[in-house]
Structures are given as structure tokens and as C-alpha cells.
Amino acid sequence: MKSIIIALMASYFSAAAELPEGYEIVHVPVYADGTSINPDGTLDIADTTERAAYKKLPSLKRSCAKGSAAACFETATILQNESFTWIKDLPASIPYLQKACSKNHIDSCLLLTVSYFNGTGTSQNYHEALRISRKLCSRKIAEGCFNTAISYENGYGVRQDTIEAWEYFGKSCDYGYQSGCDNYTRMNKTR
């Protein structure tokens, strides 16, 4: 008989779903430190990188609460890490990005912009993504100019305007972003 393992954080439950023929449910408790018990009774320890990140989170959260933008950003990146399985929490990462971005932490603002553009961990919000991108561009952050150009070119959160897009691609290029240069050249050919 094949087993379907159901990992539990707090308590056992019974699965209401129908199982394919020849399968059984095996309940496996998973503890907050990332360890669990394998079906054969041996201790299974989660990836050590994830465990180390998990252990760092309380300290990072305290530092963030005290005003450290870098700690807020690191907390968010841990919570958004695709390779983590049991501490990944996209919605929980957004307030940390917002706090760090409000303190002008560039990487936080860029990641928050991507989150708003894609609806990752939050509702898709082109207007907010564009607002942050413009702010970054005004600080001569090339990726902010590039994201603003993409918004204008495609009409994300703003009326589509290829002239504005071309200008922002140009700024992105001027600030050293190759993709901005490539798109500026592409748009020059169609003007």
C-alpha cells in the first residue's frame, strides 16, 4: 500500500477527500523547529538553511520594529524565499517591505513594486507599483525608471503613453540599466 503523508503543525485531523485506490493517509507531526517524524519513526530535520532563517526571524523582527530597514527587508526576503517550505509566507512579507520602503530602502521598494505588479502576497495594484517606481526613478534608481517605463508602455496603472515610456527607458539607460537601453533603442526604431 502507498502512503500519502499529511504534515500537521498543531493537531491531527481526518482527510475528507477521497484517496486513490491503494493509498493510505499517514499523519506526521511537524514541530515549530522544523523537525518531524518520518513514517518509519526516525527524526527528520528540515533543511538547515531554512532552520537557520527561522531562528533568525525573531531577532530580525525585533530589529525591524526598532526601525532597522535592513532587518525589515531581510525578514521579508526570508518570508518570500521560494526554496523554503514551512516558513514561507508571502502575505506576511508585505508589511515588512512597506516599512523598509517607507525608510527609503531601495531593494525593499523594488521588491515591493514587483509584489504589487504581480499580486505576489498582496492584491495586484498597478497604481501603487507605479507610485513607488516613480519615487525610485526620481532618486535616479534605474530599475525604478525601467518599471515606470513598462507601466507607461503597457498602460499599467496609467494611461498608455509610448512617449513617456520612451523617456523613462532613456532615463533607465542613462542610470546604467542595460534593459532600459535596449528598450530605448527598440522604441527609437519605431518612432
N, C-alpha and C positions, 0 to 999 in steps of 0.2 A: 504494500500500500504506500502511495506517495503522500507526503505531508505538505500542508500549507501552513507556514508559520505566521502567527499573528503576534507582533510585538506589542506589549502593553506598558504604558507608563505608570498607571496607578492601580488599576484593578482589572480583574478578568471580566470578560463578557462573552456571550454566546453569539456566534455569527448567524445572522438571519438569512444570509444569501445561500442559495443552493450551490453545492460543490459539484464539480465534475465527478463522474463515477470513478471510484478507485482512489479518492483523496480523503484525507482526514485533516482536522484542524489541530494544530499543536500550539498551545498558549505558552508564550515565552515572556517572562517579566523583564523589562528593561529599566534599569535604575538610573537615577539622575546623573550619576558619574559616567554613564555610557557603557557600563558593563551589562551583560545579560547572561542568561544560562542557555547554552546550546541544548538542543533536544536530547543529546547524549549525556547531559548532566555536567559538561565541562563549562568553565567560565570563559565567556567571550568578551574580549576587551575591544571597544571601538577604536577606530583609527587614533593613534596618539596625537596627531596634529589637531584633530577635532577636540580631543580631550584637553589639550593644552589651551586651545582657544576658549573652550568652555570655562576652564579655570580662570582665565584672564578676564572674562566678561564682568564679574562684579567690580573688580578694581577699575576697569575701563569706564563702566557706568558711573561709578563714584566720581572719577576724574571729569567725566563729561558734565555731570551735574554741577561740578565746581567751576565749569567754564572752559575746559580744555577742548577746543575744536578738534584737535588731532585725536583725542580719545573718543570723541563722538564719531568721527569718521572711521576709526578702527573698529568700534563697536558695530557700526553699520555694515562694514565690509565683512565682518565675521558672520553677521546675521544674513548676509546676501550670498555667502560663499556656496557656489553650486556643488562643490565636492563634499560639503557637509550634509549629513542626513538627519541628525536628530537635534541640531541647534539652529538649523536654517529657518529663518522667519522673516520673509520679505516685508510684510506689513509693519512689523516691529522695527525694521531698519529705517523707515521713512522719518520718524521724528528725530532720530539721531542725525540724519543727513540734513534735515531742515535746520536744526540747531547749529550744526557746524557751518552750514552755508550762510546762516544769518551772521556768523562771525567772520565771513569772507574766506572760508577755507575752500580754495579753488577746486580741489579734487572732489570734495563733498558736493559742491554746486554742480559740477559736471555729471557726477553720478546721479544726483537728484534730477537733473534735466533729462537724462536718459530714462530714469524711472517714470517721470511724467510723460515723456514722449511715448513710451511703450506700455504704460499702465502696469509697470512691474512693482508690485507691493502696494499700489495705490491706484486710484482711478486715473484713467488716461486724461491728461489735462494739458492740451497744447498751449493754452494761454499762459499757464504758469511756467511751462518749459521755455516759452519764448521770452517771458519776462526775465527769467534767470539768465538765459543766453544773451540777451541784450546787455544785461548788467555786466556779465563777464566780458563781452566784447568791448564795452566802454572802458574796461580795465586792461584792454589790449591782450586778452586771452584768446588766442587764435581759434581754439575749439568752440568758444562761445560765439565768435563771429561766424564760424562754419555752420553751427546749429541754427543760428539766426537766418543764414542764407538758405538752408534747407527748408526752414519754415516758410520763408517768402516764396521760394521756388515752387513749393507744393501746396501752399495755402493752409498750412497747419497753424491754426490759431490766429490767422491774419489773412487779409485778402491777398490772393496770389498776385505777386508783383515781381516779374523777372528782372526789372531794372534794379530794384532793391536787392534781390538775390545776388545779382552780378556784383553789385557794390560790396556786399558783405563777403562774398567769396574773395574779392580783391583784398579786403582788409585781412581776412584769414590768411591769405597768401603773404601779404606784407608782414604779418606777425610770425611767419615761418612755418605754416601748416601746408604740407605738400598737397593734400587733398583739396585744400582751398585753391591752390594754384592750378591744379588740374581742372577743377570745375570752372574757374575763372576763364581759363583758356578755351574750354569747351563752349562756354556761353559766348565768348568773343567771336567764335566761328559762326554763330547763328545770329549775330547782331547785324 
